[in-house]
């Protein structure tokens, strides 16, 4: 992707707050990781949407993509506020408004394990509550993506009997927060942060649907509700999940392998890794092992960069539909031929 040098005035800067930063096979906290991308024949466009432009996150997603030129658009990479956005509605609005052959990946900004405030910055250091999209253009671009988790389900499967968007009220007719706290035991005292260790797996009644994982953003003790990073539809089935160390590392490898389905024999020049803060809290001192697992698959030449997030945007595999995920390792790879 190297080419003639360009002046700073020709560059676009896009950044977000994180729950940890990835550079090569190292993971940092409270640092700044910068990745410069330069193309020989391809180009980009950047669009933003402010959260106060609409209270409907699906409409925000459609508004965001409407500000990207369509001609030659190959892929859209999204960075979003991670607290005030319903990520699954946002993704649905983005995907619906784009041609079917345009891929979408990205993630929700983080705030460590605090869940207080996140930010997205474009062309300057001033943080904003907004969503940013980078549109990639060019027939020579090769973009791969993959997303996998590695968590184990436990307990009985329950039906979501009352919910509104990403707010869960009842499971099997019982206040969701009460039931969740019973399962968590002593961990309930540390909610919502401890909820990262016990996400929720949800699926429709269809037996062939791949479950998606939802992470808690906040709880309401008075209303006995839980707010998740994405929708929890009524009549979906839900089960609690817990970590399996080795499967988490296998998930990182699997996500890297999935990116190669679209690249064929071409080695990626850049891999953008977006992994969930919940994985970071579980793996702790072993956290760099999941990045090393990606390196083992992609090889020594690929530049690795990324961050820990409050939600990941990607299809599970290149042939699947794009969705919001939690507790996954999501990888976007780029190269130019």
N, C-alpha and C positions, 0 to 999 in steps of 0.2 A: 504494500500500500504506500510505499515511500514515493516521493515525488519532489518537484521543485519546492523550495521553501516559500512559505507565504507569510505576509506580515500579520501582526497581532490583530490589526483592524479587520482582517478577513476571517478571523476565527469566531466560532460561537462557543460560549461557555455554558455548560449545563451541569448542575450539581445538586446534591440533596444531603440532608442530615442522615445519620446512620446509627445502627446499633453495633458497629464494628466495621473495620475497613480491611480489604483484602489486597495484597500486593505480592505477586509471585506466589510462593507457598507460605506466606506469613500473614498472620491476622493481628491487627492493631486496634487499640481503643483510643479515642480522643485525638485522632491524628487527621491529617489531610492527605489523601491519595489522589494524584492527578494522572490522567491518561490522555495523551495527545494522539489523535488519529488524523492521518493525512492520506488522501486518495490521489491516484494518478488520473483516472478518468471518471470516477464516480463523484457524486455530490450529495449534499444534505440540505434540509430545510428544517427550521425549528418553529414550533407553534406552542402557545400557552393558553390556558383557560384559568381564570381566577375562580375560587370557590364561591365567591359572592355573586357570580354571574347566574347561577341556578342552584336551587336546592335539590334538584333531580340529578343524581350522579350519572345516570344513563344519558341524559341530555347534555351534561358537561362533556362526556366522552365524545358524543357526536359533534358538539361545538368545537372541541379540540381538533378533531381530524378534518373538519371542514376548513380549517385554516392552513392545511397542508396542500400544496399543489398535487394534483392527481397524476399528471403525465409522467410516466416512468417510475412511479413509486413502487419500490420493491419490498420495503419493510418499515415498520414503525416501532421505535423503542420509546417506552413511556416511563416517566418518573412522576410519582404522585405524592401529595400529602398523605401521611399514613394514619392520621387520627380521625379526621373529620369526613373522610371519604368512605363510602360503601364501595369497596373495591370490586366486588362481583358485578354490581350495577354499572360501574364505570367501564369495566371491560366489555360488558354486553353492549353498551352504547358505542364503544369504539369499534368493535368487530362488526356490528350491524351496519355501520356507516362506511365501511371500507370494502373494496372489491375482495372477492373470496380468495384470490391468489396473493394477497398482501399479508405477510406474516406480522404478528404482534407479540412483543415480549417486553419485559421491564419489571418494575417493582415499586413498592410503597416505601417511602422514606421512614427512617427509624429514629428513635430517641433513647438509645440504650434499653434498659429494662424499666424506664420511668413512665412511659406512655403519657407524657404531658404535652409535648409540642414538637411537631416536625416541620420541616421547611424544604422547599425546592427553590433553587436559585437559577436564573438565566441571565447571562451576560453581565454578571456583577455579583458582589458579595452579599447584597441585601437579601435576606431570606423572605420568602413570600409563601402564603398559603395558596398554593396553586398546583396545576398539573402541567407538565411539559412533555412534548412529543418531539422526537427527532425522526424525521423522515429520511430514509436512505434511497438514493436514486442511482441507477446505472445497471446496464445489462451485464457488466463484468463482475458485479458483486455476488459473492457466495455467502449466504447467511444460514447458519444452522442453529437449532435450539432443541432443548430437552429439559424435562423437569421430573424429578422423582423424590420420594420421601424416605421411608424406611422405618415407620412407626408401627407398633403392634396394637391391634384393637383388643379391648377386654370388657368384661361385663356384658349384660344383655343388651340387645338392640332395642331401642325405644322409638316411639313415633313422636314427631314434632306435632303437637296438638294446638299450639298457639304461638304465633310469631308474626312480626311485622318487619319486612325487609331484613336487616341484619340484627334485629333485636329478638331474642328468644325469651318467650314467656313461660311456656309449659312443655314438658315432656310427659307423655302418657297422662295428661291431665293434672300433673303435679308441678308446682312452681319450679322452674328450671334451676334456679340458684340453690334452692333447698336440696334438690337431688344431687346436684354437682358437688355441693359441700360435703354431703354424706360420703361420696366416693373419695373425695380428697383427704378426709380426716384432718390430721394436723396441718397439712399443706393449705387448708382453706383459710388459715389466718393470714396468709401472704397473698391472697388474691388482690388484683388481677394478675400480678407478676407470676405467681405459681401456676396459673392457668397455661402458661407457655409450655409447661412440662406435661400437661394433660390436655391436649387439643381434642376436638370433636371431629369424628369422621361422619360425613353425611352422604346419603345416596337417595335417589328416587326409588319408587317401588319396582322399577325395571331391574330385572336380575342382571342384565348385561351392562349396566351403567358403572363406570369406574368411580368409586367414591372420591370425594374431594375433602380436604381437611380445612377446618376453620379454627382460628385462634381467637381467644378472648381479647378484646380491647379494653373493656370496662365492665363493671357490675353496678347494679342499683339495689342497695340493701333494702330500701323502702318498698320498691316495686317488685323485688325478688326476681329481677331480670338480668340477663347477660347480653352484652353487645359484642358482636363478632366483626371480624374484618370484612366479611362478605355475607351474602344472603343465607338464611337458614329457612328454606321454604316449608310451609305447613304441609303435613302428610309425608315429608321426607323421613327416612329412618336415620337414627343417630346412635353412635357408640363412642365411648371414651377411648382414648389412645394413650399409650405410654412409650417411652423410648426403648429402643433396642440398639445398643452401641454399634454392633457390627453391621446391622441392617442400615443404619444411618450412613455409614461409610460406603456400603454397597450402593445406596441410593445416589450418592455423589458420583460414583463411577458410572452408574447406569445413565445418569443425566448426560455425562460427557460422551458416552457411547452413542446416545440418541442423536446428538448433534452431528455425528458423522454420517447419518443416513442421508442428509441433504448435501453434504460436501463431497461424498465419494472419496476419491483418492487424494483430494486436495487437503493439505494441512492448514488449519486455521492460523492466521497471523495474530488474532486477538480473541480472547475469550473473556466475556464479561460475566462474572459469577455473582448471582444474587441468592443468598442463602438466608433462611429464617433465623431470627434472634432466638427462637426456642431451641433450635439445634445447637446454637452457641452455648446456651445455658446448660444444656444437657451434657455436651461433649467436654466442656470446660477445658482442662489442660490438654485434652486430645483434639481440640478444635482444628489445629492445623493439619490433622490427619485427613480430614475430608477434602481440603484443598490439595494435599499431596496425592490423594486418590484421583483427582481430576488431572493433575499433572501427569500421572502415570499413564493415563489414557491418551491425552492430547499430545504428549511428547515434550521435549525440552525446548523447542523453538517458540512455541506459542506464548505470547505475553498474557499473563493472568492478572486481572484487576477486577474489583467489585466491592460489594458491601453486604452487611447483614441488615435485614429488612423486617417490615411488619406485614409483608405479603409479596408474593411472587406472581408475575404475569407471564403465562406461556401455555402452549399446548403441552400435554404430557409427552407426546411424541409428534413428529412432523405431520402425521396423518390425522391427528386428533384436533378437536376444536380448542380455541384459546379460552382459558379460564383463569380466575384468580385462585391461587393456591396459598396455603400456609404450611409451614414446617417442611418445605422442600428445598432442595438445591436446584436452582434454575440457571441454565447456562445459555448464553447467546454467543455464537462464534462468528467471526467475520474474516473474510479474505477477499482479495481482488485479483482477477485474472485478466 
